[in-house]
């Protein structure tokens, strides 16, 4: 890997959907997700309960909103989301007129999740391991989305190359992954891993416990290029003002949410190197 660009000149600024964030903070992600009913378990309160910044719950709401905003801003009519969980993002994009395909290794969980959406019939289901699928049979797409999966895959470049195979010419990949440069990160970053093969037995496990390593913005740009992409946009976000890290979660309340908005927005105007240290999340848009 080439020496990292310590000035991170390639980083752009996040564009936050604050008005929609206020709505989902007050009422949950059910504001934007096209549920057929509220009559299903919501134990973590993501969909139908309020959550105020700064907190992990407000950060998760913004993460979902940013994925929607970034996907809809791209000129993509056909969309494949890998590791799509309950299919919520696909349901939102389908409701906005996109032709969506949802993929997940846990096909039964995905099938059950999709049943909760009123437009489930418009979403194509493609179960199984992405590495076992063939774009000659599944078709290719204008946009492939992989949210919070890259850090769970042992061979990152191989995974990105596989994503690229499913793209139409000039298609894009939308990637979200934790920011390994965040000042509270305790996992190794991608360049610090000595044996990726040794990680294979632990890959594809969900949630934070299944993370194998994290990726810095410099590494993300490098990995994208190694896989044959060009980096169209890359930004970091999720400072303690929004996430509640560094003890700020104690301030979480309706009254504190406007202050969190101000702090999170202000971080985007800091020098890029400092921004990369303060933010816990990153998003990359890679062009085929």
PyMOL commands that set and color helices and strands:
alter all, ss='L'
color gray80, all
select helices_A, chain A and resi 18-27+29-31+56-73+88-95+107-114+120-122+130-132+135-138+150-152+156-165+190-192+197-202+208-210+217-226+240-243+248-251+254-267+272-278
alter helices_A, ss='H'
color red, helices_A
select strands_A, chain A and resi 78-82+99-104+124-127+141-147+167-178+230-237+281-287
alter strands_A, ss='S'
color yellow, strands_A
deselect
rebuild
show_as cartoon
